[in-house]
Amino acid sequence: MSRPPPLIRKRDLHNMLAAVVAAGAHIARVEVAADGAITITTTNAETINSANPEEELLKAIDARKNTLPNKAR
């Protein structure tokens, strides 16, 4: 009997965490539920739920880019 495919891959989780860090947040805790739901909690108590994490992370990155000087963009 073979294993079922994973609900989330390590690469996907790594990309999500890298996006959170790129957005300027500090990660306090990451929770992965048995059903594959991911919750990323930052040190400033903002929580990004996995309902649509990519969209939320992209918005956070865009907001962060708008605060950087032109050379850093």
N, C-alpha and C positions, 0 to 999 in steps of 0.2 A: 504494500500500500504506500503510495507516495504522499508527500506533504502537499497541502493546498498552497497556492501562490500567496506570497506575503501581501498583507493589506497595505503596507507602506514599505518602501525600500529605503535603505540607509542613505543612498544618494539623494532621494527626495527630501529626507529630513535634513541632511547636510545643507542642501540648497535653501531650504526654508530658514534654517538658523543663520546661514551666511547673509541672507537678505535682511534679517532682523538686526544683525550686527552692522551691516552696511547702512541701515536706516538710523544708526546712532543709538540704538537701545542696548541695554545690558541685560543679558538673559539671567534670570533668577532660577527658573525651573522649567522643565519640559515634561509633559505628561503624555503618554501614548496609551490610550484605552484599548481594551481587547477588541473592540469593533473597528479600530483604526483611527479613531478621532484623536486629533493632536491639539494640545493646549500649550501655548508658549506664554509664560509669565515673565515679564520684565521687572527690573528692580524698582521702577517707578509705578508699579502696580497696574500697568496696562496689560490687558490680556487679549491675545489674538486667538480666536477660536478657529478651528479647522473647517468651518462650513465653506468658506471661500478664502483661504489664507493667502493665496497668490495675489488676489486683488487688493487685499488689505496691506500686504507687504509692499506691493508696487506703489500704492498711494503714500505709504510712509517713506519710501525711498525718494519719490518725487518731491515730497515736502522737505526732506533733508537736503536734496540737491538745490532747492530754491534758496536755502539759507547759506550755502557755501559760496565763497568768492569765485569769480569766473575762472581762475586758474585751476581750481580743484574740480570743476565740472568736467 
